[in-house]
């Protein structure tokens, strides 16, 4: 009997915004990896994100364990982008608060 060994590619795709998602789902790579880093089992991750299959989660974790530096670098970039977005939103909200205060002051005068 011949056993045909094939290399498996992790079920990860890049969406239009540049985020990595698992398989054909909307689940982000960072959600699965962070859950795993926090001690969640693959089975628990599938329960949390029901659109994932157990095989997809195991494949992603296996890829992470084989390439931790690459994945950690990606996760750091995503965290930096999230902080920049948060700062941008906060700055816009501060501008809106200033406008609101001026409008309220005009209404009271």
Secondary structure as UniProt FT lines:
FT   STRAND          12..14
FT   TURN            16..17
FT   STRAND          20..22
FT   TURN            23..24
FT   HELIX           29..37
FT   TURN            38..39
FT   HELIX           42..48
FT   TURN            50..51
FT   HELIX           54..66
FT   HELIX           68..108
//
